[in-house]
Amino acid sequence: MFGNPSRKIIGLLLLIGGIIMTGFASPVEAGTDIRAAWVWQAKSVQDVGGDELLANAAKHKINRLYVNVDMNLSNEVYRTFIAKASAAGIAVEALGGDPSWAVTGREAPMLRLASWVNEYNQEASADERFDAIHLDIKPYVLPAWKEDAEPLVQSWVANMELLLDHIKQHDGIAVNVDLPFWLDSYTVAGTRTSDDADNAPLSRWFMEQFNHVTLLAYRDNAQGNNGIIQLIEQEMNWADASGASVTVGVNTKPMPGEEFTSFAGKGAAQLESVMAEVAETLRDHTSYAGSAVHDIVYWGQLEPVEQPAPEKPTLQPEIRGTYIWEASQVTDDGGQHILEFATEQHINFLYVRLDLDQPYSSYRSFVKRAQAQGIEIHAMGGHPIWGRTENRPRIERLINYVKNYNAEVEPDERFQGIHLDIEPYTLPEWNSDRDALLSEWAANIAFFHEETKKDSSLETSADLAVWLDTLPLPGQDMSVSEFMIRTLDHVSLMAFRNIAEGSNGITAVVSQEMEIADRLGKPLLISVEMKENHEGAHISFYEKGAAEMERELAKLPDLLTEYEAYQGNMVHAYDYWINAKP
């Protein structure tokens, strides 16, 4: 079903035999992760013996280069360059490829490359030899692939078998191939795997035939449904079973319209963080060999790892945050757009709603990257019905999810707290049986705080409407607002006003809660609204825009300077803020 398994064994034995006979060994130390880069500029090995290329390799801590071969260059050029690379601990693979190499009758240039590398290696000394042939063919970019992939896939497979036969006759040099992660959706017959259970998946066939593959996992995040780790999970398992090794390839070339496939414009720090996370997560796979970056030129154009922290805007309090209500914005594509917006807006605090049906891996990368960016993340959940006793298990499920998540992940991937947005005053019972609903809501908040604090240091918080300071809590000698502030670690006051001063401005409507919080020694945040609102022109900044909101928020530190409780501002919410009027 998976081709001829003996072919790979024979090739491996020939390769081993060739190494034993020649005394050749890769300069990369055994047990060291591959850290590779594609070099498509063939003549970069020529200038001053490739010193600039090797300097760039050293800068990026590269230990393997896929170097595009120009067979018109003299062998001496390659002998000089590879000898220098070997001395620096860098293995060199002979890179070549063209989509046409997969077409029947167009395989000759590929076989010529294999012959050239074989002849070159036979004449070169051990430290001057190519470590492998590296093929980047990509027939899927040809129009024929979209029109009818079946014959093209079949001719690609046939040409690869011709190459393997050719290699077997010429001392068995290793051949490594580039494969996109999505190739597992096709079979060796060119059919869709979802429709064809009789033929092997194409990716698996390659792993059965070749000793090493580089998976082109072109995404800019490690975790989530569209992250590298989940996208290549099947291939890693196949590689474990076949004995092939896998290098995970990422992209730094600008990709307009498909920015999620590249680290271009996102900086070297994010690239390094994602590669490290992928390595750590895939370490248990025997097939995992390391990472490769496409390509060395674009890699060098990324912003350096060390970036000065953005200056904090003047007249801003300690916390500046927003709400992420769509969990899919984190789980589906890693939330990079959120972090980029956070950088632009100097955001250092996020309430992030969780989808509790998602695996923990969906959040790890986002939280880690956010914290590296100086952003504190609190898991968020809530619904008006969570104010009822009968729905307390929903609160408990959120608490348990966050606790178990934090216990499983690394310290820099953990949530700092749990935030609830319940607002039971939108339920019909608010008008028909308000006292009972208030009592149940308060009991649920107390339960939330107590359960969260059991065996955890997670911070508890909730949103609070500013007018709740006028309502007494049944059976308690305090208002609903005081109970909430007293019970929780912090509260976000929904001060939905679009002006800072005046009798109905932000400062006025939060003053009572500020006094309570000062007395209790509790911190408060002020939330303002950017969502369109039809309850009154004074509620939201939707019509006034982001610049006017910034002007009003900038007044609050001076207006609230007498209150130690005031810690910062939250904007409701990310979706509205990012689309706000100027």
Secondary structure, DSSP 8 states (H G I E B T S, - for coil): --S-HHHHHHHHHHHHHHHHHHT---SS-TT--EEEEEE--GGGGTGGGGHHHHHHHHHTT--EEEEE--TTS-HHHHHHHHHHHHHTT-EEEEEE--GGGGSTT--HHHHHHHHHHHHHHHHS-GGGS-SEEEE---GGGSHHHHH-HHHHHHHHHHHHHHHHHHHHTTTT--EEEEEEGGGGGBBTTSSBTTT-SSS-BHHHHHHHH-SEEEEE---S-SSSTTSHHHHTHHHHHHHHHHT-EEEEEEE-S--TT-GGG--TTT-HHHHHHHHHHHHHHHTT-TTEEEEEEE-HHHHHTS--S--------TT--SEEEEEE--THHHHTTTTHHHHHHHHHHT--EEEEE--TTS-THHHHHHHHHHHHTT-EEEEEE--GGGGSGGGHHHHHHHHHHHHHHHHHS-GGG---EEEE---GGGSTHHHHSHHHHHHHHHHHHHHHHHHHHTT---EEEEEEEGGGGGSB-TTSSSBHHHHHHHHSSEEEEE---S-SSSTTSHHHHHHHHHHHHHHHT--EEEEEE-S--SS-TTSBSTTT-HHHHHHHHTTHHHHTTT-TTEEEEEEE-HHHHTT---
